[in-house]
């Protein structure tokens, strides 16, 4: 009784370790739990802190002096007759603070674009992993179906082979198919474990995720078409791709940095007031103090030149990113189109016929109307074709997701 109860506990724990989730469920969990996304958000918070820091001026300086030794009265620390104090404040000139604040705000915009790109990359990875798991599960189901029948058949042949009713060659022929199917199953299970691990990291869900996706929903995803041709997709990508926009924004950012560095060549003004008890022309003298460095040379000229070179460098990088993005969109679109057209050539009736022939072959073999050689040849062909069709469907969705990742706006309907 205890063993039976223990078995139910094991089964129960296995059942609770799986969780059926739609793609939307996974996206919601991803938005809430993904640690990479949450960590990247802090870059925006830190950029806000940089803007705040850029707005803060240097503190006023308070200084004072007292007499250390009075030679006339021969008195040490004669504070009653000689002391003074000054207050000074650094006044930024040449628009330094304005330029520093503008540069800090530009850095925040860059951080936001980096966050947007990470969000797109991770969401694409989530989608591709989810669909990959869906098709791997279908492949496993199909392989298990074939394997179950072939194992039963092999077991029966082993009995007949031992009695001398069938040849050992026939038994070995069946054994080779079972071995291949088992190899397929091991490889599929290995892929399932890998994508399940990726989904757990992306969503923060520790249970194994079972895709909740119906056959009709999967067909709708496969049948979606892009809005526009290659040229339209390239234009939309240049308008929306966060990685490309980051490189474009980097040009403006480097210009603001160069402007800030240039303004650092302008001397700052040091303004203050001082009081002196006995050290000046008058007793209890109050003086206005103004100080400014002598601009004999441009003290920040090297950094200005470096910043100007950065502008040119970022311009070249943006040109490269534009070309790279356009070629990637073109390649991804053509890959998707080629894969879609290849699958479209296989009609639904052809797929239905494949299953009909499979069932018919099993029936005819049991009835003795088909030889073992014909049967095993067909089973090997069916095994490969079934896996290829699932891979073709998966590849189409993967290509569409990659195209979405590049264009980063709704392009499929």
C-alpha positions as a Markdown table, in Angstrom:
| # | Residue | x | y | z |
|---|---|---|---|---|
| 1 | Unk | 0.0 | 0.0 | 0.0 |
| 2 | Unk | 2.9 | 2.4 | 0.9 |
| 3 | Unk | 4.5 | 1.6 | -2.5 |
| 4 | Unk | 1.3 | 2.5 | -4.3 |
| 5 | Unk | 0.9 | 5.7 | -2.4 |
| 6 | Unk | 4.6 | 6.6 | -3.1 |
| 7 | Unk | 4.0 | 5.9 | -6.8 |
| 8 | Unk | 1.0 | 8.3 | -6.8 |
| 9 | Unk | 3.2 | 11.0 | -5.1 |
| 10 | Unk | 5.8 | 10.6 | -7.9 |
| 11 | Unk | 3.2 | 10.8 | -10.6 |
| 12 | Unk | 1.6 | 13.8 | -8.9 |
| 13 | Unk | 4.9 | 15.6 | -8.6 |
| 14 | Unk | 5.7 | 14.9 | -12.3 |
| 15 | Unk | 2.3 | 16.3 | -13.3 |
| 16 | Unk | 2.8 | 19.5 | -11.3 |
| 17 | Unk | 6.3 | 20.0 | -12.8 |
| 18 | Unk | 4.7 | 20.8 | -16.2 |
| 19 | Unk | 2.8 | 23.9 | -17.0 |
| 20 | Unk | 0.7 | 24.4 | -20.2 |
| 21 | Unk | 1.3 | 28.0 | -21.5 |
| 22 | Unk | 0.4 | 29.9 | -24.5 |
| 23 | Unk | 2.9 | 32.2 | -26.2 |
| 24 | Unk | 1.1 | 35.2 | -24.6 |
| 25 | Unk | 1.5 | 33.5 | -21.2 |
| 26 | Unk | 5.2 | 33.1 | -21.8 |
| 27 | Unk | 5.5 | 36.8 | -22.9 |
| 28 | Unk | 3.8 | 38.0 | -19.7 |
| 29 | Unk | 6.1 | 35.8 | -17.6 |
| 30 | Unk | 9.1 | 37.1 | -19.6 |
| 31 | Unk | 8.1 | 40.8 | -19.1 |
| 32 | Unk | 7.8 | 40.2 | -15.3 |
| 33 | Unk | 10.7 | 37.8 | -14.6 |
| 34 | Unk | 13.4 | 38.0 | -17.1 |
| 35 | Unk | 16.6 | 39.0 | -15.3 |
| 36 | Unk | 18.5 | 40.3 | -18.3 |
| 37 | Unk | 15.7 | 42.7 | -19.0 |
| 38 | Unk | 15.4 | 43.8 | -15.4 |
| 39 | Unk | 19.2 | 44.4 | -15.2 |
| 40 | Unk | 19.2 | 46.4 | -18.4 |
| 41 | Unk | 16.5 | 48.7 | -17.0 |
| 42 | Unk | 19.0 | 49.9 | -14.5 |
| 43 | Unk | 21.1 | 51.5 | -17.2 |
| 44 | Unk | 18.2 | 53.9 | -17.9 |
| 45 | Unk | 18.0 | 54.6 | -14.2 |
| 46 | Unk | 21.7 | 55.3 | -14.1 |
| 47 | Unk | 21.4 | 57.6 | -17.1 |
| 48 | Unk | 18.7 | 59.5 | -15.2 |
| 49 | Unk | 21.2 | 59.8 | -12.3 |
| 50 | Unk | 23.8 | 61.2 | -14.7 |
| 51 | Unk | 21.4 | 63.9 | -15.8 |
| 52 | Unk | 20.7 | 64.8 | -12.2 |
| 53 | Unk | 24.5 | 64.9 | -11.5 |
| 54 | Unk | 25.1 | 67.1 | -14.6 |
| 55 | Unk | 22.7 | 69.7 | -13.3 |
| 56 | Unk | 24.5 | 70.1 | -9.9 |
| 57 | Unk | 27.0 | 73.0 | -9.6 |
| 58 | Unk | 30.2 | 72.9 | -7.6 |
| 59 | Unk | 29.8 | 73.8 | -3.9 |
| 60 | Unk | 30.8 | 77.2 | -2.7 |
| 61 | Unk | 34.2 | 77.3 | -1.1 |
| 62 | Unk | 34.6 | 78.8 | 2.4 |
| 63 | Unk | 38.0 | 79.6 | 3.7 |
| 64 | Unk | 39.4 | 81.6 | 6.6 |
| 65 | Unk | 42.7 | 82.6 | 8.2 |
| 66 | Unk | 43.8 | 83.5 | 11.7 |
| 67 | Unk | 47.0 | 84.9 | 13.0 |
| 68 | Unk | 49.5 | 82.2 | 13.9 |
| 69 | Unk | 52.0 | 84.5 | 15.7 |
| 70 | Unk | 51.9 | 88.2 | 16.5 |
| 71 | Unk | 55.6 | 89.4 | 16.5 |
| 72 | Unk | 54.7 | 92.8 | 18.0 |
| 73 | Unk | 52.8 | 91.4 | 21.0 |
| 74 | Unk | 54.7 | 88.1 | 20.9 |
| 75 | Unk | 51.5 | 86.3 | 21.1 |
| 76 | Unk | 50.6 | 82.9 | 19.4 |
| 77 | Unk | 47.2 | 82.6 | 17.7 |
| 78 | Unk | 46.3 | 86.2 | 18.3 |
| 79 | Unk | 42.7 | 85.7 | 17.0 |
| 80 | Unk | 41.4 | 88.9 | 18.7 |
| 81 | Unk | 43.4 | 91.2 | 16.4 |
| 82 | Unk | 43.9 | 89.3 | 13.2 |
| 83 | Unk | 41.5 | 87.0 | 11.3 |
| 84 | Unk | 39.6 | 86.9 | 8.0 |
| 85 | Unk | 37.2 | 84.8 | 5.9 |
| 86 | Unk | 36.4 | 84.3 | 2.2 |
| 87 | Unk | 33.5 | 82.7 | 0.3 |
| 88 | Unk | 34.0 | 81.8 | -3.4 |
| 89 | Unk | 31.8 | 80.2 | -6.0 |
| 90 | Unk | 32.8 | 78.8 | -9.4 |
| 91 | Unk | 30.7 | 80.2 | -12.3 |
| 92 | Unk | 30.7 | 78.1 | -15.4 |
| 93 | Unk | 31.2 | 80.0 | -18.6 |
| 94 | Unk | 30.8 | 79.1 | -22.3 |
| 95 | Unk | 27.6 | 76.9 | -21.7 |
| 96 | Unk | 29.5 | 74.1 | -20.0 |
| 97 | Unk | 26.6 | 73.0 | -17.8 |
| 98 | Unk | 24.1 | 73.3 | -20.6 |
| 99 | Unk | 26.3 | 71.1 | -22.9 |
| 100 | Unk | 27.0 | 68.6 | -20.1 |
| 101 | Unk | 23.3 | 68.2 | -19.4 |
| 102 | Unk | 22.5 | 67.8 | -23.1 |
| 103 | Unk | 25.1 | 65.1 | -23.4 |
| 104 | Unk | 23.8 | 63.3 | -20.4 |
| 105 | Unk | 20.2 | 63.4 | -21.8 |
| 106 | Unk | 21.6 | 62.0 | -25.1 |
| 107 | Unk | 23.2 | 59.1 | -23.1 |
| 108 | Unk | 19.8 | 58.3 | -21.7 |
| 109 | Unk | 18.3 | 58.1 | -25.2 |
| 110 | Unk | 21.1 | 55.7 | -26.1 |
| 111 | Unk | 20.3 | 53.6 | -23.0 |
| 112 | Unk | 16.7 | 53.4 | -23.9 |
| 113 | Unk | 17.5 | 52.3 | -27.5 |
| 114 | Unk | 19.8 | 49.6 | -26.0 |
| 115 | Unk | 17.0 | 48.4 | -23.8 |
| 116 | Unk | 14.6 | 48.4 | -26.7 |
| 117 | Unk | 17.0 | 46.2 | -28.8 |
| 118 | Unk | 17.5 | 43.8 | -25.9 |
| 119 | Unk | 13.8 | 43.5 | -25.5 |
| 120 | Unk | 13.4 | 42.7 | -29.2 |
| 121 | Unk | 16.3 | 40.2 | -29.2 |
| 122 | Unk | 15.0 | 38.4 | -26.1 |
| 123 | Unk | 11.4 | 38.4 | -27.3 |
| 124 | Unk | 12.5 | 36.9 | -30.6 |
| 125 | Unk | 14.5 | 34.3 | -28.8 |
| 126 | Unk | 11.4 | 33.5 | -26.7 |
| 127 | Unk | 9.2 | 33.1 | -29.8 |
| 128 | Unk | 11.6 | 31.0 | -31.7 |
| 129 | Unk | 12.3 | 28.8 | -28.7 |
| 130 | Unk | 8.5 | 28.4 | -28.0 |
| 131 | Unk | 7.8 | 27.3 | -31.6 |
| 132 | Unk | 10.9 | 25.1 | -31.7 |
| 133 | Unk | 9.6 | 23.3 | -28.6 |
| 134 | Unk | 6.2 | 22.9 | -30.2 |
| 135 | Unk | 7.6 | 21.2 | -33.3 |
| 136 | Unk | 10.0 | 19.1 | -31.3 |
| 137 | Unk | 7.1 | 17.8 | -29.3 |
| 138 | Unk | 5.2 | 16.9 | -32.5 |
| 139 | Unk | 8.3 | 15.1 | -33.8 |
| 140 | Unk | 8.6 | 13.1 | -30.6 |
| 141 | Unk | 4.9 | 12.2 | -30.7 |
| 142 | Unk | 5.3 | 11.0 | -34.3 |
| 143 | Unk | 8.5 | 9.1 | -33.5 |
| 144 | Unk | 7.0 | 7.4 | -30.5 |
| 145 | Unk | 4.0 | 6.3 | -32.6 |
| 146 | Unk | 6.3 | 4.6 | -35.2 |
| 147 | Unk | 8.6 | 3.2 | -32.5 |
| 148 | Unk | 5.7 | 1.6 | -30.6 |
| 149 | Unk | 4.5 | -0.3 | -33.6 |
| 150 | Unk | 8.0 | -1.3 | -34.8 |
| 151 | Unk | 9.0 | -2.6 | -31.3 |
| 152 | Unk | 5.9 | -4.8 | -31.3 |
| 153 | Unk | 6.7 | -6.0 | -34.8 |
| 154 | Unk | 10.4 | -6.7 | -33.9 |
| 155 | Unk | 9.3 | -8.6 | -30.7 |
| 156 | Unk | 7.1 | -10.8 | -32.8 |
| 157 | Unk | 9.8 | -11.4 | -35.4 |
| 158 | Unk | 12.3 | -12.4 | -32.7 |
| 159 | Unk | 9.9 | -15.1 | -31.5 |
| 160 | Unk | 9.4 | -16.4 | -35.0 |
| 161 | Unk | 13.1 | -16.2 | -35.8 |
| 162 | Unk | 13.9 | -18.3 | -32.7 |
| 163 | Unk | 11.5 | -20.9 | -34.1 |
| 164 | Unk | 13.0 | -20.7 | -37.5 |
| 165 | Unk | 9.9 | -19.4 | -39.2 |
| 166 | Unk | 11.6 | -16.2 | -40.4 |
| 167 | Unk | 15.1 | -15.4 | -41.3 |
| 168 | Unk | 17.6 | -13.6 | -39.0 |
| 169 | Unk | 18.2 | -11.2 | -41.9 |
| 170 | Unk | 14.5 | -10.0 | -41.6 |
| 171 | Unk | 14.9 | -9.6 | -37.9 |
| 172 | Unk | 18.1 | -7.5 | -38.3 |
| 173 | Unk | 16.4 | -5.3 | -40.9 |
| 174 | Unk | 13.6 | -4.5 | -38.4 |
| 175 | Unk | 16.1 | -4.0 | -35.7 |
| 176 | Unk | 18.0 | -1.4 | -37.7 |
| 177 | Unk | 14.8 | 0.7 | -38.1 |
| 178 | Unk | 14.1 | 0.5 | -34.4 |
| 179 | Unk | 17.7 | 1.6 | -33.6 |
| 180 | Unk | 17.3 | 4.6 | -36.0 |
| 181 | Unk | 14.0 | 5.5 | -34.4 |
| 182 | Unk | 15.5 | 5.3 | -31.0 |
| 183 | Unk | 18.4 | 7.5 | -32.1 |
| 184 | Unk | 15.8 | 10.0 | -33.5 |
| 185 | Unk | 14.0 | 9.9 | -30.1 |
| 186 | Unk | 17.2 | 10.5 | -28.1 |
| 187 | Unk | 18.2 | 13.5 | -30.4 |
| 188 | Unk | 14.7 | 15.0 | -30.1 |
| 189 | Unk | 14.6 | 14.6 | -26.4 |
| 190 | Unk | 18.0 | 16.3 | -26.2 |
| 191 | Unk | 16.7 | 19.2 | -28.2 |
| 192 | Unk | 13.6 | 19.4 | -26.0 |
| 193 | Unk | 15.7 | 19.6 | -22.9 |
| 194 | Unk | 17.8 | 22.4 | -24.4 |
| 195 | Unk | 14.8 | 24.5 | -25.5 |
| 196 | Unk | 13.0 | 23.9 | -22.2 |
| 197 | Unk | 16.1 | 25.2 | -20.3 |
| 198 | Unk | 16.2 | 28.3 | -22.5 |
| 199 | Unk | 12.5 | 28.9 | -21.9 |
| 200 | Unk | 12.9 | 28.7 | -18.2 |
| 201 | Unk | 15.7 | 31.2 | -18.2 |
| 202 | Unk | 13.7 | 33.6 | -20.5 |
| 203 | Unk | 10.4 | 33.3 | -18.6 |
| 204 | Unk | 11.6 | 32.7 | -15.0 |
| 205 | Unk | 9.1 | 29.7 | -14.9 |
| 206 | Unk | 10.9 | 26.8 | -13.2 |
| 207 | Unk | 8.4 | 24.1 | -14.4 |
| 208 | Unk | 8.7 | 22.5 | -17.8 |
| 209 | Unk | 6.5 | 24.4 | -20.2 |
| 210 | Unk | 4.1 | 22.6 | -22.4 |
| 211 | Unk | 3.2 | 24.8 | -25.5 |
| 212 | Unk | -0.6 | 25.4 | -25.6 |
| 213 | Unk | -0.9 | 25.8 | -29.3 |
| 214 | Unk | -3.6 | 24.2 | -31.4 |
| 215 | Unk | -3.0 | 22.8 | -34.9 |
| 216 | Unk | -5.2 | 25.5 | -36.4 |
| 217 | Unk | -3.3 | 28.3 | -34.5 |
| 218 | Unk | 0.0 | 26.9 | -35.8 |
| 219 | Unk | -1.4 | 26.9 | -39.3 |
| 220 | Unk | -2.5 | 30.5 | -39.0 |
| 221 | Unk | 1.1 | 31.4 | -37.9 |
| 222 | Unk | 2.5 | 29.5 | -40.9 |
| 223 | Unk | 0.1 | 31.2 | -43.3 |
| 224 | Unk | 0.9 | 34.8 | -42.3 |
| 225 | Unk | 2.2 | 37.0 | -45.1 |
| 226 | Unk | 4.5 | 40.1 | -44.8 |
| 227 | Unk | 3.1 | 43.6 | -45.5 |
| 228 | Unk | 5.1 | 44.9 | -48.4 |
| 229 | Unk | 8.0 | 43.9 | -50.6 |
| 230 | Unk | 11.7 | 43.9 | -50.0 |
| 231 | Unk | 12.0 | 47.7 | -50.4 |
| 232 | Unk | 9.1 | 48.4 | -48.1 |
| 233 | Unk | 10.6 | 46.1 | -45.4 |
| 234 | Unk | 14.0 | 47.8 | -45.7 |
| 235 | Unk | 12.4 | 51.2 | -45.3 |
| 236 | Unk | 10.5 | 50.1 | -42.2 |
| 237 | Unk | 13.6 | 48.5 | -40.7 |
| 238 | Unk | 15.6 | 51.8 | -41.1 |
| 239 | Unk | 12.7 | 53.6 | -39.3 |
| 240 | Unk | 12.3 | 51.1 | -36.4 |
| 241 | Unk | 15.4 | 49.0 | -35.8 |
| 242 | Unk | 16.7 | 50.0 | -32.4 |
| 243 | Unk | 20.2 | 48.8 | -33.1 |
| 244 | Unk | 20.5 | 50.9 | -36.2 |
| 245 | Unk | 18.8 | 53.9 | -34.6 |
| 246 | Unk | 21.3 | 53.6 | -31.7 |
| 247 | Unk | 24.2 | 54.0 | -34.2 |
| 248 | Unk | 22.5 | 57.0 | -35.8 |
| 249 | Unk | 21.8 | 58.6 | -32.4 |
| 250 | Unk | 25.4 | 58.0 | -31.6 |
| 251 | Unk | 26.4 | 60.5 | -34.2 |
| 252 | Unk | 24.4 | 63.2 | -32.4 |
| 253 | Unk | 25.7 | 62.0 | -29.1 |
| 254 | Unk | 29.3 | 62.4 | -30.2 |
| 255 | Unk | 28.5 | 65.9 | -31.6 |
| 256 | Unk | 27.1 | 66.9 | -28.2 |
| 257 | Unk | 30.2 | 65.5 | -26.5 |
| 258 | Unk | 32.5 | 67.5 | -28.9 |
| 259 | Unk | 30.5 | 70.6 | -28.2 |
| 260 | Unk | 30.9 | 70.0 | -24.4 |
| 261 | Unk | 34.6 | 69.4 | -24.8 |
| 262 | Unk | 35.0 | 72.6 | -26.8 |
| 263 | Unk | 33.2 | 74.6 | -24.1 |
| 264 | Unk | 35.7 | 73.3 | -21.6 |
| 265 | Unk | 38.3 | 75.6 | -23.3 |
| 266 | Unk | 36.4 | 78.6 | -22.1 |
| 267 | Unk | 37.8 | 79.9 | -18.7 |
| 268 | Unk | 35.5 | 79.7 | -15.8 |
| 269 | Unk | 34.9 | 82.6 | -13.4 |
| 270 | Unk | 35.6 | 82.4 | -9.7 |
| 271 | Unk | 33.6 | 85.0 | -7.8 |
| 272 | Unk | 33.7 | 85.6 | -4.0 |
| 273 | Unk | 33.7 | 87.9 | -1.1 |
| 274 | Unk | 36.2 | 88.3 | 1.7 |
| 275 | Unk | 36.4 | 89.9 | 5.1 |
| 276 | Unk | 39.6 | 90.8 | 6.8 |
| 277 | Unk | 39.9 | 92.2 | 10.4 |
| 278 | Unk | 43.2 | 94.0 | 10.3 |
| 279 | Unk | 45.2 | 92.7 | 7.3 |
| 280 | Unk | 43.9 | 95.1 | 4.7 |
| 281 | Unk | 44.0 | 98.8 | 4.0 |
| 282 | Unk | 41.0 | 99.3 | 6.3 |
| 283 | Unk | 39.9 | 97.6 | 9.5 |
| 284 | Unk | 37.1 | 95.1 | 9.0 |
| 285 | Unk | 37.6 | 95.3 | 5.3 |
| 286 | Unk | 35.1 | 93.6 | 3.0 |
| 287 | Unk | 36.4 | 92.8 | -0.5 |
| 288 | Unk | 34.9 | 91.5 | -3.8 |
| 289 | Unk | 37.1 | 88.8 | -5.3 |
| 290 | Unk | 37.1 | 87.7 | -9.0 |
| 291 | Unk | 39.4 | 85.1 | -10.5 |
| 292 | Unk | 39.8 | 83.7 | -14.0 |
| 293 | Unk | 42.5 | 81.5 | -15.6 |
| 294 | Unk | 44.5 | 83.3 | -18.3 |
| 295 | Unk | 43.5 | 81.7 | -21.7 |
| 296 | Unk | 47.1 | 81.5 | -23.0 |
| 297 | Unk | 46.3 | 78.2 | -24.7 |
| 298 | Unk | 43.4 | 75.8 | -25.2 |
| 299 | Unk | 43.8 | 73.4 | -22.3 |
| 300 | Unk | 41.3 | 70.9 | -23.7 |
| 301 | Unk | 42.3 | 70.9 | -27.3 |
| 302 | Unk | 43.4 | 67.3 | -27.4 |
| 303 | Unk | 40.0 | 66.1 | -26.1 |
| 304 | Unk | 38.2 | 68.3 | -28.7 |
| 305 | Unk | 40.1 | 66.7 | -31.6 |
| 306 | Unk | 39.5 | 63.3 | -30.2 |
| 307 | Unk | 35.7 | 64.0 | -30.0 |
| 308 | Unk | 35.7 | 65.3 | -33.6 |
| 309 | Unk | 37.3 | 62.0 | -34.8 |
| 310 | Unk | 34.6 | 60.1 | -32.8 |
| 311 | Unk | 32.0 | 62.0 | -34.9 |
| 312 | Unk | 33.5 | 60.8 | -38.1 |
| 313 | Unk | 34.0 | 57.3 | -36.8 |
| 314 | Unk | 30.3 | 57.0 | -35.7 |
| 315 | Unk | 29.2 | 58.3 | -39.1 |
| 316 | Unk | 31.1 | 55.5 | -40.8 |
| 317 | Unk | 29.7 | 53.0 | -38.3 |
| 318 | Unk | 26.1 | 54.2 | -39.0 |
| 319 | Unk | 26.7 | 53.9 | -42.8 |
| 320 | Unk | 27.9 | 50.3 | -42.2 |
| 321 | Unk | 25.0 | 49.5 | -40.0 |
| 322 | Unk | 22.6 | 50.8 | -42.6 |
| 323 | Unk | 24.1 | 48.6 | -45.3 |
| 324 | Unk | 24.3 | 45.6 | -43.0 |
| 325 | Unk | 20.6 | 46.0 | -41.9 |
| 326 | Unk | 19.4 | 46.4 | -45.5 |
| 327 | Unk | 21.3 | 43.3 | -46.7 |
| 328 | Unk | 20.0 | 41.2 | -43.7 |
| 329 | Unk | 16.4 | 42.2 | -44.3 |
| 330 | Unk | 16.8 | 41.2 | -48.0 |
| 331 | Unk | 18.4 | 37.9 | -47.1 |
| 332 | Unk | 15.9 | 37.1 | -44.3 |
| 333 | Unk | 12.9 | 38.0 | -46.6 |
| 334 | Unk | 14.2 | 35.8 | -49.4 |
| 335 | Unk | 14.9 | 32.9 | -47.1 |
| 336 | Unk | 11.4 | 33.1 | -45.6 |
| 337 | Unk | 9.9 | 33.4 | -49.1 |
| 338 | Unk | 11.9 | 30.4 | -50.4 |
| 339 | Unk | 10.9 | 28.2 | -47.4 |
| 340 | Unk | 7.3 | 29.3 | -47.6 |
| 341 | Unk | 7.0 | 28.5 | -51.3 |
| 342 | Unk | 8.7 | 25.1 | -50.7 |
| 343 | Unk | 6.1 | 24.1 | -48.1 |
| 344 | Unk | 3.3 | 25.6 | -50.2 |
| 345 | Unk | 4.2 | 23.0 | -52.9 |
| 346 | Unk | 3.2 | 20.3 | -50.5 |
| 347 | Unk | -0.6 | 20.4 | -50.4 |
| 348 | Unk | -2.7 | 19.4 | -47.4 |
| 349 | Unk | -4.0 | 16.6 | -49.5 |
| 350 | Unk | -0.5 | 15.3 | -50.0 |
| 351 | Unk | 0.1 | 15.3 | -46.2 |
| 352 | Unk | -3.2 | 13.5 | -45.7 |
| 353 | Unk | -2.2 | 11.0 | -48.4 |
| 354 | Unk | 1.1 | 10.4 | -46.6 |
| 355 | Unk | -0.8 | 9.4 | -43.4 |
| 356 | Unk | -3.3 | 7.3 | -45.5 |
| 357 | Unk | -0.5 | 5.5 | -47.2 |
| 358 | Unk | 1.2 | 4.9 | -43.8 |
| 359 | Unk | -1.9 | 3.4 | -42.3 |
| 360 | Unk | -2.5 | 1.4 | -45.4 |
| 361 | Unk | 1.0 | 0.1 | -45.5 |
| 362 | Unk | 0.6 | -1.1 | -41.9 |
| 363 | Unk | -2.7 | -2.8 | -42.7 |
| 364 | Unk | -1.4 | -4.5 | -45.9 |
| 365 | Unk | 1.8 | -5.7 | -44.2 |
| 366 | Unk | -0.3 | -7.3 | -41.4 |
| 367 | Unk | -2.4 | -8.9 | -44.1 |
| 368 | Unk | 0.7 | -10.2 | -45.9 |
| 369 | Unk | 0.0 | -8.1 | -49.0 |
| 370 | Unk | 3.4 | -6.3 | -48.7 |
| 371 | Unk | 6.8 | -7.8 | -48.4 |
| 372 | Unk | 9.1 | -7.0 | -45.5 |
| 373 | Unk | 11.6 | -5.2 | -47.8 |
| 374 | Unk | 8.9 | -3.0 | -49.3 |
| 375 | Unk | 7.5 | -2.3 | -45.8 |
| 376 | Unk | 10.9 | -1.4 | -44.2 |
| 377 | Unk | 11.8 | 0.8 | -47.3 |
| 378 | Unk | 8.6 | 2.7 | -46.9 |
| 379 | Unk | 9.0 | 3.1 | -43.1 |
| 380 | Unk | 12.5 | 4.5 | -43.5 |
| 381 | Unk | 11.2 | 6.9 | -46.2 |
| 382 | Unk | 8.2 | 7.9 | -44.0 |
| 383 | Unk | 10.4 | 8.4 | -41.0 |
| 384 | Unk | 12.6 | 10.9 | -42.8 |
| 385 | Unk | 9.8 | 12.7 | -44.5 |
| 386 | Unk | 7.8 | 13.2 | -41.3 |
| 387 | Unk | 10.7 | 14.8 | -39.6 |
| 388 | Unk | 11.6 | 16.9 | -42.6 |
| 389 | Unk | 8.0 | 18.3 | -42.8 |
| 390 | Unk | 8.1 | 19.4 | -39.2 |
| 391 | Unk | 11.5 | 21.0 | -39.7 |
| 392 | Unk | 10.2 | 22.8 | -42.8 |
| 393 | Unk | 7.3 | 24.3 | -40.8 |
| 394 | Unk | 9.5 | 25.2 | -38.0 |
| 395 | Unk | 12.1 | 26.9 | -40.3 |
| 396 | Unk | 9.4 | 29.1 | -41.9 |
| 397 | Unk | 8.3 | 30.4 | -38.5 |
| 398 | Unk | 11.9 | 30.9 | -37.4 |
| 399 | Unk | 12.6 | 32.9 | -40.6 |
| 400 | Unk | 9.5 | 35.0 | -40.0 |
| 401 | Unk | 10.6 | 35.8 | -36.4 |
| 402 | Unk | 14.1 | 36.7 | -37.6 |
| 403 | Unk | 12.5 | 39.1 | -40.2 |
| 404 | Unk | 10.4 | 40.6 | -37.4 |
| 405 | Unk | 13.5 | 41.0 | -35.3 |
| 406 | Unk | 15.1 | 43.1 | -38.0 |
| 407 | Unk | 12.1 | 45.3 | -39.0 |
| 408 | Unk | 10.8 | 45.7 | -35.4 |
| 409 | Unk | 7.3 | 46.7 | -36.4 |
| 410 | Unk | 4.2 | 44.7 | -37.4 |
| 411 | Unk | 4.9 | 43.3 | -40.9 |
| 412 | Unk | 2.9 | 40.0 | -40.9 |
| 413 | Unk | -0.9 | 39.7 | -41.1 |
